[in-house]
Structure formats: structure tokens, C-alpha cells
Amino acid sequence: MTLKKQDLTIGDSYSELIVEDLTRTQIVQYAGASGDYNPVHTDEKFVTEVAGYPTVFAHGMLTMGMTGRMVTNYVGDGQLTYYGVRFVNQVWPGDTLTARAEISAIREQDGGTLVDLTISTTNQDEKFVLTGNATARIS
């Protein structure tokens, strides 16, 4: 998808289902890919008996990566100039996540056009798990 300035309006949005029924296997696969083997993500006994959580939970960066894929699906590969998020709630095995980008500004800078996006990801209960912002070049 290539965004065109003339087709965009502040308030336009795009959303995408980014994972349905997140599995423990996906969380462990991310641990392997990232090298982050923190036991809160992979060790059921540790997380329940020592850390006090009901079960393991997903890495924030896994949620950020899946959300980032939605953003690039919307604005196109290689168009992001900024992407920053805040993790606001945990993502648990079994969660289904939907990510959304809303245009908050369209502006000119350094001879080009940029679009600012407000980013959010919610779970199946419509509870925010991630919020943030992104900026992308558009034509």
C-alpha cells in the first residue's frame, strides 16, 4: 500500500488483526529469536511461584514487532522515520490483538510530506496493551 497525500485526511485510520489466540509456542519462539529468555516469558513455575503472575506473558517487543508490521502494511516498507511505543498492559497466551493507526497530522518537512500516526494495540477485551506514535514519509 502506498499512501498518497491527496487521499489522506486527519482522523483516517487503518486497523488489522495482528494475532489471534497467541500461543505459548509463539512466545517461546520469540524468546529464541530475540535471545530474551527472561523466565517471566518462558518458565511457568518461576512466573507463578516466584514472580506472582498467573502465567507467562509475551515480551513487550513481540507486541511492538507485530504492531510495527501493521504500521508498515499501512504506510509501506521503508517509509517509517519514527516508531515509538509504550507497553501499557501485559499480553497473555490466548490473547487476540488488533492494532490501529490513526492519522494525527499531515505536514511538510525538508521538502517532503510526513504523516504522523497515533498507534494502539488492544486485546480481545478492547483493553489497550500498547500505545505509541509513528511518522512516515508519503508521496
DSSP file (Angstrom, degrees, kcal/mol; ACC not computed):
  #  RESIDUE AA STRUCTURE BP1 BP2  ACC     N-H-->O    O-->H-N    N-H-->O    O-->H-N    TCO  KAPPA ALPHA  PHI   PSI    X-CA   Y-CA   Z-CA
    1    1 A M              0   0    0      0, 0.0     2,-0.5     0, 0.0    76,-0.0   0.000 360.0 360.0 360.0 132.0    0.0    0.0    0.0
    2    2 A T        -     0   0    0     74,-0.1     2,-0.3   136,-0.0    74,-0.1  -0.967 360.0-139.7-116.6 118.9    1.4    3.4   -0.9
    3    3 A L        -     0   0    0     -2,-0.5   136,-1.5    72,-0.5     2,-0.4  -0.575  14.2-158.1 -77.6 136.5   -0.2    6.4    0.9
    4    4 A K    >   -     0   0    0     -2,-0.3     3,-1.8   135,-0.2     4,-0.4  -0.959  18.6-134.3-116.9 133.4   -0.8    9.5   -1.2
    5    5 A K  G >  S+     0   0    0     -2,-0.4     3,-1.5     1,-0.3    -1,-0.1   0.871 105.0  56.2 -52.3 -43.0   -1.2   12.9    0.4
    6    6 A Q  G 3  S+     0   0    0      1,-0.3    -1,-0.3   133,-0.1    -3,-0.0   0.682 106.3  51.6 -68.4 -16.1   -4.2   13.8   -1.6
    7    7 A D  G <  S+     0   0    0     -3,-1.8     2,-0.3     2,-0.0    -1,-0.3   0.450  97.0  87.9 -96.5  -1.1   -6.1   10.6   -0.4
    8    8 A L    <   -     0   0    0     -3,-1.5     2,-0.3    -4,-0.4    98,-0.0  -0.751  47.5-178.7-109.7 147.6   -5.5   11.3    3.3
    9    9 A T    >   -     0   0    0     -2,-0.3     3,-2.5    96,-0.0    94,-0.2  -0.993  41.2 -97.7-136.5 142.1   -7.4   13.2    6.0
   10   10 A I  T 3  S+     0   0    0     -2,-0.3    94,-0.2     1,-0.3     3,-0.1  -0.392 114.3  34.4 -56.7 133.0   -6.5   13.7    9.6
   11   11 A G  T 3  S+     0   0    0     92,-2.4    -1,-0.3     1,-0.4    93,-0.1   0.152  83.0 134.1 101.3 -17.5   -8.6   11.2   11.5
   12   12 A D    <   -     0   0    0     -3,-2.5    91,-2.9    90,-0.1    -1,-0.4  -0.329  37.5-166.9 -59.0 148.2   -8.4    8.5    8.8
   13   13 A S  E     -A  102   0A   0     89,-0.2     2,-0.4    -3,-0.1    89,-0.2  -0.950  21.8-161.6-141.5 162.1   -7.5    5.1   10.4
   14   14 A Y  E     -A  101   0A   0     87,-2.3    87,-2.8    -2,-0.3     2,-0.3  -0.995  14.1-176.2-139.1 135.9   -6.3    1.6    9.5
   15   15 A S  E     -A  100   0A   0     -2,-0.4     2,-0.3    85,-0.2    85,-0.2  -0.956   3.3-176.4-136.2 159.2   -6.6   -1.5   11.7
   16   16 A E  E     -A   99   0A   0     83,-2.4    83,-2.7    -2,-0.3     2,-0.6  -0.987  33.2-117.3-154.0 136.8   -5.5   -5.0   11.4
   17   17 A L  E     -A   98   0A   0     -2,-0.3    81,-0.3    81,-0.2     3,-0.1  -0.690  34.2-178.8 -71.0 119.3   -5.9   -8.2   13.4
   18   18 A I  E     +     0   0A   0     79,-2.4     2,-0.3    -2,-0.6    80,-0.2   0.718  62.4   5.0-102.3 -22.6   -2.2   -9.0   14.3
   19   19 A V  E     -A   97   0A   0     78,-1.4    78,-2.4     3,-0.0     2,-0.5  -0.912  58.3-156.1-159.2 136.7   -2.5  -12.2   16.2
   20   20 A E  S    S-     0   0    0     -2,-0.3    76,-0.2    76,-0.2    75,-0.1  -0.963  80.8  -9.2-114.5 122.4   -5.4  -14.5   17.0
   21   21 A D  S    S-     0   0    0     -2,-0.5    -1,-0.2    73,-0.3    75,-0.2   0.980  83.4-137.9  57.6  64.0   -5.1  -16.7   20.1
   22   22 A L        -     0   0    0     73,-3.1    72,-3.7    -3,-0.2     2,-0.2  -0.254  21.3-143.9 -52.0 131.2   -1.4  -16.0   20.9
   23   23 A T     >  -     0   0    0     70,-0.2     4,-1.7    71,-0.1     5,-0.1  -0.655  20.6-123.2-102.5 157.5    0.2  -19.3   21.8
   24   24 A R  H  > S+     0   0    0     -2,-0.2     4,-2.7     1,-0.2     5,-0.2   0.858 114.9  60.1 -60.2 -35.7    2.9  -20.1   24.4
   25   25 A T  H  > S+     0   0    0      1,-0.2     4,-2.9     2,-0.2    -1,-0.2   0.920 102.9  49.8 -59.9 -44.2    4.8  -21.6   21.5
   26   26 A Q  H  > S+     0   0    0      2,-0.2     4,-2.1     1,-0.2    -1,-0.2   0.895 111.0  50.1 -62.0 -38.9    4.8  -18.2   19.7
   27   27 A I  H  X S+     0   0    0     -4,-1.7     4,-2.0     2,-0.2    -2,-0.2   0.928 113.1  45.2 -65.2 -44.6    6.1  -16.6   22.9
   28   28 A V  H  X S+     0   0    0     -4,-2.7     4,-2.2     2,-0.2    -2,-0.2   0.886 110.4  54.5 -67.4 -38.1    8.9  -19.1   23.3
   29   29 A Q  H  X S+     0   0    0     -4,-2.9     4,-2.4    -5,-0.2    -1,-0.2   0.909 108.3  49.6 -60.7 -40.6    9.8  -18.8   19.6
   30   30 A Y  H  X S+     0   0    0     -4,-2.1     4,-2.9     2,-0.2     6,-0.4   0.904 106.6  55.5 -64.8 -39.6   10.2  -15.1   20.1
   31   31 A A  H  X>S+     0   0    0     -4,-2.0     4,-2.1     1,-0.2     5,-0.6   0.929 110.9  45.5 -56.3 -44.6   12.4  -15.7   23.1
   32   32 A G  H  <5S+     0   0    0     -4,-2.2    -2,-0.2     2,-0.2    -1,-0.2   0.908 114.2  47.2 -65.3 -42.7   14.6  -17.8   20.9
   33   33 A A  H  <5S+     0   0    0     -4,-2.4    -2,-0.2     1,-0.2    -1,-0.2   0.865 122.0  35.6 -67.4 -36.4   14.6  -15.3   18.0
   34   34 A S  H  <5S-     0   0    0     -4,-2.9    -2,-0.2    -5,-0.2    -1,-0.2   0.686 100.3-127.7 -92.0 -19.4   15.4  -12.3   20.3
   35   35 A G  T  <5 +     0   0    0     -4,-2.1     2,-1.0    -5,-0.3    -3,-0.2   0.564  66.4 133.6  79.9   8.7   17.6  -14.1   22.8
   36   36 A D      < +     0   0    0     -5,-0.6    -1,-0.2    -6,-0.4    -2,-0.1  -0.777  20.8 164.6 -96.9  95.5   15.4  -12.8   25.7
   37   37 A Y        +     0   0    0     -2,-1.0    -1,-0.1    -3,-0.1     5,-0.1  -0.057  10.4 159.8-101.4  31.4   14.9  -15.8   27.9
   38   38 A N    >>  -     0   0    0      1,-0.2     3,-2.3     2,-0.1     4,-0.6  -0.335  46.9-127.9 -51.9 129.1   13.6  -13.9   30.9
   39   39 A P  H 3> S+     0   0    0      0, 0.0     4,-2.5     0, 0.0     8,-0.4   0.688 103.0  73.3 -62.5 -17.2   11.7  -16.6   32.9
   40   40 A V  H 34 S+     0   0    0      1,-0.2    17,-1.7     2,-0.2    -2,-0.1   0.706 105.4  40.5 -66.9 -15.4    8.6  -14.4   33.1
   41   41 A H  H <4 S+     0   0    0     -3,-2.3    -1,-0.2    15,-0.2   -10,-0.1   0.611 132.2  18.2-101.6 -16.4    8.1  -15.3   29.4
   42   42 A T  H  < S+     0   0    0     -4,-0.6     2,-0.7    -3,-0.3    -2,-0.2   0.590 103.8  74.2-133.8 -16.1    9.1  -18.9   29.4
   43   43 A D     X  -     0   0    0     -4,-2.5     4,-2.7    -5,-0.2     5,-0.2  -0.862  47.0-173.8-118.1 100.6    9.1  -20.6   32.9
   44   44 A E  H  > S+     0   0    0     -2,-0.7     4,-2.0     1,-0.2     5,-0.3   0.888  86.7  50.3 -59.0 -43.5    5.6  -21.3   34.2
   45   45 A K  H  > S+     0   0    0      2,-0.2     4,-2.6     1,-0.2     5,-0.5   0.936 113.4  45.1 -63.7 -46.7    6.9  -22.4   37.6
   46   46 A F  H  >>S+     0   0    0      1,-0.2     4,-2.4     2,-0.2     5,-2.1   0.941 112.9  50.1 -60.5 -48.4    9.0  -19.3   38.1
   47   47 A V  H  <5S+     0   0    0     -4,-2.7     6,-2.7    -8,-0.4     5,-0.3   0.833 119.2  36.2 -66.4 -32.7    6.4  -16.9   37.0
   48   48 A T  H  <5S+     0   0    0     -4,-2.0    -1,-0.2    -5,-0.2    -2,-0.2   0.887 126.9  33.5 -86.2 -40.6    3.7  -18.3   39.3
   49   49 A E  H  <5S+     0   0    0     -4,-2.6    -3,-0.2    -5,-0.3    -2,-0.2   0.821 133.8  20.1 -88.1 -32.4    5.7  -19.2   42.4
   50   50 A V  T  <5S+     0   0    0     -4,-2.4    -3,-0.2    -5,-0.5    -4,-0.1   0.851 130.0  36.9-103.7 -49.6    8.4  -16.5   42.4
   51   51 A A  S   <S-     0   0    0     -5,-2.1    -3,-0.2     2,-0.1    -4,-0.2   0.710  95.8-131.4 -84.0 -20.0    7.1  -13.6   40.3
   52   52 A G        +     0   0    0     -6,-0.4    -4,-0.2    -5,-0.3    -5,-0.1   0.686  57.3 135.0  82.0  18.2    3.5  -13.9   41.4
   53   53 A Y        -     0   0    0     -6,-2.7    -1,-0.3     1,-0.1    -2,-0.1  -0.639  63.2-122.0 -94.9 158.7    1.9  -13.7   37.9
   54   54 A P  S    S-     0   0    0      0, 0.0     2,-0.3     0, 0.0    -6,-0.1   0.776  85.2 -24.7 -71.8 -24.5   -0.9  -16.1   36.9
   55   55 A T  S    S-     0   0    0     -8,-0.1   -12,-0.1   -15,-0.1   -11,-0.0  -0.954  86.9 -60.5-168.2 176.7    1.1  -17.4   33.9
   56   56 A V        -     0   0    0     -2,-0.3     2,-0.3   -15,-0.1   -15,-0.2  -0.275  51.7-155.6 -64.6 159.7    3.8  -16.5   31.5
   57   57 A F        -     0   0    0    -17,-1.7    35,-0.2    35,-0.2    -1,-0.0  -0.951  20.1 -90.3-140.1 161.8    3.3  -13.4   29.3
   58   58 A A        -     0   0    0     33,-3.2    33,-0.4    -2,-0.3     2,-0.1  -0.277  43.4-101.3 -71.9 152.3    4.5  -12.1   26.0
   59   59 A H    >>  -     0   0    0      1,-0.1     4,-1.5   -32,-0.1     3,-0.6  -0.467  25.0-129.6 -64.7 139.2    7.6   -9.9   25.5
   60   60 A G  H 3> S+     0   0    0      1,-0.2     4,-2.6     2,-0.2     5,-0.2   0.893 110.2  57.5 -57.3 -38.8    6.7   -6.3   25.0
   61   61 A M  H 3> S+     0   0    0      1,-0.2     4,-2.4     2,-0.2    -1,-0.2   0.777  99.9  57.7 -68.0 -24.7    8.9   -6.3   22.0
   62   62 A L  H <> S+     0   0    0     -3,-0.6     4,-2.4     2,-0.2    -1,-0.2   0.937 109.7  44.3 -65.9 -46.0    6.9   -9.1   20.4
   63   63 A T  H  X S+     0   0    0     -4,-1.5     4,-2.4     1,-0.2    -2,-0.2   0.910 113.6  51.1 -63.2 -41.9    3.8   -6.9   20.7
   64   64 A M  H  X S+     0   0    0     -4,-2.6     4,-2.6     1,-0.2    -2,-0.2   0.907 110.7  49.0 -62.3 -41.8    5.8   -3.9   19.3
   65   65 A G  H  X S+     0   0    0     -4,-2.4     4,-1.8     2,-0.2    -2,-0.2   0.918 111.8  47.0 -65.3 -43.9    7.0   -6.0   16.4
   66   66 A M  H  X S+     0   0    0     -4,-2.4     4,-1.3     1,-0.2    -1,-0.2   0.896 114.4  48.1 -65.2 -38.5    3.6   -7.3   15.5
   67   67 A T  H  X S+     0   0    0     -4,-2.4     4,-2.0     1,-0.2    -2,-0.2   0.903 107.8  55.8 -66.6 -40.5    2.2   -3.8   15.7
   68   68 A G  H  X S+     0   0    0     -4,-2.6     4,-2.6     1,-0.2     5,-0.2   0.850 101.4  57.4 -59.9 -35.8    5.0   -2.5   13.6
   69   69 A R  H  X S+     0   0    0     -4,-1.8     4,-2.1     1,-0.2    -1,-0.2   0.906 105.5  50.7 -61.9 -40.4    4.1   -4.9   10.9
   70   70 A M  H  X S+     0   0    0     -4,-1.3     4,-1.7     2,-0.2    -2,-0.2   0.924 109.3  51.6 -60.6 -43.6    0.6   -3.4   10.8
   71   71 A V  H  X S+     0   0    0     -4,-2.0     4,-2.9     1,-0.2     5,-0.3   0.937 111.9  44.6 -61.3 -47.2    2.2    0.1   10.5
   72   72 A T  H  X S+     0   0    0     -4,-2.6     4,-2.1     1,-0.2    -1,-0.2   0.829 108.1  58.1 -70.2 -28.7    4.4   -0.9    7.6
   73   73 A N  H  < S+     0   0    0     -4,-2.1    -1,-0.2    -5,-0.2    -2,-0.2   0.870 114.3  40.5 -61.6 -34.1    1.5   -2.7    5.9
   74   74 A Y  H  < S+     0   0    0     -4,-1.7    -2,-0.2    -3,-0.3    -1,-0.2   0.936 128.7  25.7 -78.7 -50.6   -0.3    0.7    6.1
   75   75 A V  H  < S-     0   0    0     -4,-2.9   -72,-0.5     1,-0.2    -3,-0.2   0.648 111.6-110.4 -94.9 -15.7    2.5    3.1    5.1
   76   76 A G    ><  -     0   0    0     -4,-2.1     3,-1.3    -5,-0.3     4,-0.3   0.016  40.9 -59.8 100.5 150.6    4.7    0.8    3.1
   77   77 A D  T 3  S+     0   0    0      1,-0.2    -4,-0.0     2,-0.1    -5,-0.0  -0.365 119.6  15.7 -63.3 141.0    8.1   -0.7    3.7
   78   78 A G  T 3  S+     0   0    0      1,-0.1    -1,-0.2    -2,-0.1    -2,-0.0   0.559  97.9 101.5  76.1   8.7   11.0    1.8    4.2
   79   79 A Q    <   +     0   0    0     -3,-1.3    58,-2.6    -7,-0.1     2,-0.1   0.668  48.8 103.8 -99.8 -18.1    8.7    4.7    4.8
   80   80 A L  E     +B  136   0A   0     -4,-0.3    56,-0.3    56,-0.2     3,-0.1  -0.419  33.5 171.5 -68.4 135.5    8.9    5.0    8.6
   81   81 A T  E    S+     0   0A   0     54,-3.1     2,-0.3     1,-0.4    55,-0.2   0.507  73.6  17.9-112.7 -15.5   11.0    7.8   10.0
   82   82 A Y  E     +B  135   0A   0     53,-1.6    53,-2.2     2,-0.0    -1,-0.4  -0.974  56.1 170.7-155.4 141.6    9.9    7.3   13.7
   83   83 A Y  E     +B  134   0A   0     -2,-0.3     2,-0.4    51,-0.2    51,-0.2  -0.850  13.6 158.8-153.3 115.2    8.3    4.5   15.7
   84   84 A G  E     +B  133   0A   0     49,-2.6    49,-2.5    -2,-0.3     2,-0.3  -0.999  10.4 179.7-141.1 141.5    8.0    4.6   19.4
   85   85 A V  E     -B  132   0A   0     -2,-0.4     2,-0.4    47,-0.2    47,-0.3  -0.864  21.3-141.4-136.6 168.1    5.6    2.8   21.8
   86   86 A R  E     -B  131   0A   0     45,-3.2    45,-2.2    -2,-0.3     2,-0.6  -0.999  21.4-133.8-129.5 132.2    4.7    2.4   25.5
   87   87 A F  E     +B  130   0A   0     -2,-0.4    43,-0.2    43,-0.2     3,-0.1  -0.783  30.2 170.4 -87.2 118.4    3.7   -1.0   26.9
   88   88 A V        +     0   0    0     41,-1.5     2,-0.3    -2,-0.6    42,-0.2   0.642  60.1  11.7-109.8 -17.7    0.6   -0.4   29.0
   89   89 A N  S    S-     0   0    0     40,-1.2    -1,-0.3    38,-0.1     2,-0.1  -0.984  81.8 -96.0-154.0 156.6   -0.7   -3.9   29.8
   90   90 A Q        -     0   0    0     -2,-0.3     2,-0.5    -3,-0.1   -31,-0.1  -0.354  26.8-135.4 -74.1 154.5    0.6   -7.5   29.6
   91   91 A V        -     0   0    0    -33,-0.4   -33,-3.2    -2,-0.1     3,-0.1  -0.961  25.9-161.8-111.6 123.9   -0.2   -9.8   26.7
   92   92 A W    >   -     0   0    0     -2,-0.5     3,-2.2   -35,-0.2   -70,-0.2  -0.657  31.0 -85.7-106.3 156.3   -1.2  -13.3   27.8
   93   93 A P  T 3  S+     0   0    0      0, 0.0   -70,-0.2     0, 0.0    -1,-0.1  -0.377 118.2  33.0 -55.0 138.7   -1.3  -16.6   26.0
   94   94 A G  T 3  S+     0   0    0    -72,-3.7   -73,-0.3     1,-0.3   -71,-0.1   0.213  88.2 135.5  94.4 -13.9   -4.7  -16.8   24.3
   95   95 A D    <   -     0   0    0     -3,-2.2   -73,-3.1   -73,-0.2     2,-0.5  -0.354  44.3-150.7 -67.8 147.4   -5.0  -13.1   23.7
   96   96 A T        -     0   0    0    -76,-0.2     2,-0.4   -75,-0.2    28,-0.2  -0.989  18.4-157.8-115.7 127.2   -6.2  -11.8   20.3
   97   97 A L  E     -A   19   0A   0    -78,-2.4   -79,-2.4    -2,-0.5   -78,-1.4  -0.875  14.4-169.3-116.9 139.0   -4.7   -8.5   19.4
   98   98 A T  E     -AC  17 122A   0     24,-2.4    24,-2.6    -2,-0.4     2,-0.3  -0.992  12.0-155.9-122.6 129.9   -5.8   -5.8   17.0
   99   99 A A  E     -AC  16 121A   0    -83,-2.7   -83,-2.4    -2,-0.4     2,-0.4  -0.808   9.6-168.9-107.0 147.9   -3.5   -2.9   16.0
  100  100 A R  E     -AC  15 120A   0     20,-3.1    20,-2.2    -2,-0.3     2,-0.4  -0.994  11.2-165.0-139.4 141.0   -4.7    0.5   14.8
  101  101 A A  E     -AC  14 119A   0    -87,-2.8   -87,-2.3    -2,-0.4     2,-0.4  -0.996   9.5-171.1-124.4 131.2   -3.1    3.6   13.3
  102  102 A E  E     -AC  13 118A   0     16,-2.2    16,-2.8    -2,-0.4     2,-0.5  -0.982  27.8-118.1-123.9 134.3   -4.9    6.9   13.1
  103  103 A I  E     + C   0 117A   0    -91,-2.9   -92,-2.4    -2,-0.4    14,-0.2  -0.564  35.1 170.0 -72.0 120.8   -3.6    9.9   11.2
  104  104 A S  E     +     0   0A   0     12,-2.9     2,-0.3    -2,-0.5    13,-0.2   0.640  64.7   3.1-105.1 -20.8   -3.0   12.8   13.7
  105  105 A A  E     - C   0 116A   0     11,-1.3    11,-2.7   -96,-0.1     2,-0.4  -0.976  48.5-156.7-161.4 150.9   -1.1   15.2   11.3
  106  106 A I  E     + C   0 115A   0     -2,-0.3     2,-0.3     9,-0.2     9,-0.2  -0.994  35.2 164.4-127.7 122.9    0.0   15.6    7.7
  107  107 A R  E     - C   0 114A   0      7,-2.9     7,-3.6    -2,-0.4     2,-0.4  -0.952  37.6-119.8-145.4 157.8    2.9   18.0    7.4
  108  108 A E  E     + C   0 113A   0     -2,-0.3     2,-0.3     5,-0.2     5,-0.2  -0.801  35.8 164.5 -96.6 137.8    5.6   19.3    5.2
  109  109 A Q  E >   - C   0 112A   0      3,-2.9     3,-1.9    -2,-0.4    -2,-0.0  -0.931  62.7 -10.3-155.8 130.8    9.3   18.9    6.3
  110  110 A D  T 3  S-     0   0    0     -2,-0.3     3,-0.1     1,-0.3    -2,-0.0   0.843 128.2 -51.0  51.5  40.4   12.6   19.2    4.5
  111  111 A G  T 3  S+     0   0    0      1,-0.3    -1,-0.3     0, 0.0     2,-0.3   0.536 123.1  86.7  80.1   6.4   10.9   19.2    1.1
  112  112 A G  E <  S-C  109   0A   0     -3,-1.9    -3,-2.9    25,-0.0     2,-0.5  -0.798  76.0-109.0-130.6 174.3    8.8   16.1    1.7
  113  113 A T  E     -CD 108 138A   0     25,-0.7    25,-2.4    -2,-0.3     2,-0.3  -0.904  29.7-169.7-109.5 133.6    5.5   15.2    3.2
  114  114 A L  E     -CD 107 137A   0     -7,-3.6    -7,-2.9    -2,-0.5     2,-0.5  -0.905  10.2-152.7-118.9 148.4    5.2   13.3    6.5
  115  115 A V  E     -CD 106 136A   0     21,-2.6    21,-2.1    -2,-0.3     2,-0.4  -0.987  10.4-149.1-119.1 129.6    2.2   11.7    8.2
  116  116 A D  E     -CD 105 135A   0    -11,-2.7   -12,-2.9    -2,-0.5   -11,-1.3  -0.830  16.9-162.7 -97.4 136.0    2.1   11.4   12.0
  117  117 A L  E     -CD 103 134A   0     17,-3.4    17,-2.0    -2,-0.4     2,-0.6  -0.931  18.4-143.4-122.4 140.7    0.2    8.4   13.3
  118  118 A T  E     -CD 102 133A   0    -16,-2.8   -16,-2.2    -2,-0.4     2,-0.4  -0.919  29.5-157.7 -97.3 126.1   -1.2    7.6   16.7
  119  119 A I  E     +CD 101 132A   0     13,-2.9    13,-2.1    -2,-0.6     2,-0.3  -0.827  18.3 165.8-111.0 141.2   -0.7    3.8   17.3
  120  120 A S  E     -CD 100 131A   0    -20,-2.2   -20,-3.1    -2,-0.4     2,-0.4  -0.992  18.1-161.3-150.0 151.6   -2.6    1.5   19.6
  121  121 A T  E     -CD  99 130A   0      9,-2.4     8,-3.0    -2,-0.3     9,-1.5  -1.000  15.0-173.7-131.3 132.6   -3.0   -2.2   20.1
  122  122 A T  E     -CD  98 128A   0    -24,-2.6   -24,-2.4    -2,-0.4     6,-0.2  -0.863  16.8-129.0-123.0 157.0   -5.9   -3.7   22.0
  123  123 A N    >   -     0   0    0      4,-2.1     3,-2.3    -2,-0.3   -26,-0.2  -0.269  47.4 -80.0 -92.1-173.5   -6.7   -7.2   23.2
  124  124 A Q  T 3  S+     0   0    0      1,-0.3   -27,-0.1   -28,-0.2    -1,-0.0   0.685 132.2  55.1 -64.0 -18.4  -10.0   -9.1   22.7
  125  125 A D  T 3  S-     0   0    0      2,-0.1    -1,-0.3   -29,-0.1     3,-0.1   0.278 118.4-112.2 -94.7  10.0  -11.5   -7.2   25.7
  126  126 A E    <   +     0   0    0     -3,-2.3     2,-0.5     1,-0.3    -2,-0.1   0.750  69.7 147.0  62.6  26.9  -10.6   -3.9   23.9
  127  127 A K        -     0   0    0      1,-0.0    -4,-2.1     2,-0.0    -1,-0.3  -0.799  53.5-114.6 -91.2 130.9   -8.1   -3.2   26.7
  128  128 A F  E     + D   0 122A   0     -2,-0.5    -6,-0.3    -6,-0.2     3,-0.1  -0.451  38.3 168.9 -66.7 133.1   -5.0   -1.3   25.5
  129  129 A V  E    S+     0   0A   0     -8,-3.0   -41,-1.5     1,-0.4   -40,-1.2   0.531  70.6  19.8-114.0 -18.0   -1.8   -3.2   25.6
  130  130 A L  E     +BD  87 121A   0     -9,-1.5    -9,-2.4   -43,-0.2    -1,-0.4  -0.986  59.7 179.4-152.2 139.4    0.4   -0.8   23.6
  131  131 A T  E     +BD  86 120A   0    -45,-2.2   -45,-3.2    -2,-0.3     2,-0.3  -0.953  24.0 119.4-134.2 158.0    0.1    2.9   22.7
  132  132 A G  E     -BD  85 119A   0    -13,-2.1   -13,-2.9    -2,-0.3     2,-0.3  -0.988  44.2 -96.7 175.5-166.1    2.5    5.0   20.7
  133  133 A N  E     -BD  84 118A   0    -49,-2.5   -49,-2.6    -2,-0.3     2,-0.3  -0.964  21.8-174.1-141.8 154.6    3.3    7.1   17.7
  134  134 A A  E     -BD  83 117A   0    -17,-2.0   -17,-3.4    -2,-0.3     2,-0.4  -0.982   9.8-154.6-145.9 155.9    4.9    6.8   14.3
  135  135 A T  E     -BD  82 116A   0    -53,-2.2   -54,-3.1    -2,-0.3   -53,-1.6  -0.996  16.9-179.1-131.6 139.1    5.9    9.1   11.5
  136  136 A A  E     -BD  80 115A   0    -21,-2.1   -21,-2.6    -2,-0.4     2,-0.3  -0.977  28.8-115.7-138.2 150.4    6.2    8.1    7.8
  137  137 A R  E     - D   0 114A   0    -58,-2.6     2,-0.3    -2,-0.3   -23,-0.2  -0.628  36.0-173.9 -76.9 140.5    7.1    9.6    4.5
  138  138 A I  E       D   0 113A   0    -25,-2.4   -25,-0.7    -2,-0.3  -134,-0.2  -0.924 360.0 360.0-132.1 162.0    4.3    9.8    2.0
  139  139 A S              0   0    0   -136,-1.5  -135,-0.2    -2,-0.3  -133,-0.1   0.432 360.0 360.0-100.3 360.0    4.1   10.9   -1.6
